[in-house]
Structures are given as structure tokens and as C-alpha cells.
């Protein structure tokens, strides 16, 4: 059973998938930092210093200065600002993946099918060159 498991793990597509997941997690962390540290501060500046992470609605009717205060008080909240950050994060990741796939497809050339070099003799079904006028196996005229 261990040998079968080892054979399964060592197949190329399993290793490729594992590498893809690891790189995807690292890429996600980079994009999250890009959104939170580079993109959202200028958007917050344009919107009069609104921190999107602190945008929430307390469902219990209480008022809290920050989302952390509301969570500390165990208040039920709808954290729509965090959702906005997550949506922007998703859009950036999906656009980056789109660009990556587009570039990979550009370099991936499809090889046209080679023209056949043989045909089958209609009398004996032997493969013969296309230019043949007589079958070398059954000597029939083509």
C-alpha cells in the first residue's frame, strides 16, 4: 500500500498541483498586501480617509469606533468593508491569472497534423504510399 501511495504522489500532475497550490498561496499573500497596503490607502484618501476595513454595521444597534471594538464586545456585525477589500483582492488575482493564462496560451503553439503519407489499398487493405499506382502486396492497379 505504501508503494502504491508513493507511486501516486510521484506522478507528475500531483507534484505540479502541489507546486501550484504553494505558489498560489504565496501569490495570494502578495496580492493581499498589494490591495491592503498599496491600492486601498489612495482610495481611502480620495474618500476622505475612510478605512475600508473599519466599515461595518452593528446589528445590535450599538455604536462602536472600530470593527475590532465591535468584535471585542461580541456584537453581531456585517463587515462590508472587509468584503469590499476581499472583492478587490479577488479581482486583482483573477486578472493576474487571466494575464498569465493568456501569455502561456500565446507561447503554446498547436502543431498542425502532418499530411498522410500512406493510403490503404482498396483490395487488400495494406498501407501503401499515396503516389503508388499499383499495390506492391496484391499487385492490383489503383
ZIJO-V693308 format. One record per residue. OMEGA is omega in radians with two decimals (none if undefined). Layout:
# ZIJO-V693308
((OMEGA) (OMEGA))
This chain:
# ZIJO-V693308
((3.11) (3.14) (3.12) (3.09) (3.12) (3.11) (3.12) (-3.10) (-3.05) (3.07) (-3.06) (-3.05) (3.10) (3.11) (3.11) (3.13) (3.14) (3.11) (3.12) (3.13) (-3.13) (3.12) (3.12) (3.11) (3.12) (3.13) (3.10) (3.12) (3.12) (-3.12) (3.09) (3.08) (3.11) (-3.13) (-3.03) (-3.00) (-3.07) (-3.01) (-3.03) (3.10) (3.08) (3.09) (3.08) (3.11) (3.13) (-3.13) (3.08) (3.05) (3.07) (3.04) (-3.06) (3.13) (-3.13) (3.08) (-3.12) (3.04) (3.09) (-3.07) (3.14) (3.11) (3.13) (3.08) (-3.11) (-3.09) (-3.11) (3.08) (3.12) (3.10) (-3.14) (3.13) (3.10) (3.11) (-3.13) (3.11) (3.05) (-3.07) (2.92) (-3.08) (-3.08) (3.08) (3.07) (3.10) (3.10) (3.10) (-3.12) (3.11) (3.10) (3.09) (3.14) (-3.13) (3.12) (3.14) (-3.11) (3.09) (3.11) (3.10) (3.09) (3.12) (3.12) (-3.14) (3.11) (3.12) (3.12) (3.12) (3.11) (-3.13) (-3.11) (-3.12) (3.03) (-3.14) (3.12) (3.14) (3.14) (3.11) (-3.13) (3.13) (3.13) (3.03) (3.12) (3.05) (-3.11) (-3.09) (-3.06) (3.10) (3.07) (3.08) (-3.13) (3.10) (-3.10) (-3.08) (-3.08) (3.09) (-3.13) (3.13) (-3.14) (-3.12) (-3.09) (3.12) (3.11) (3.05) (-3.10) (none))
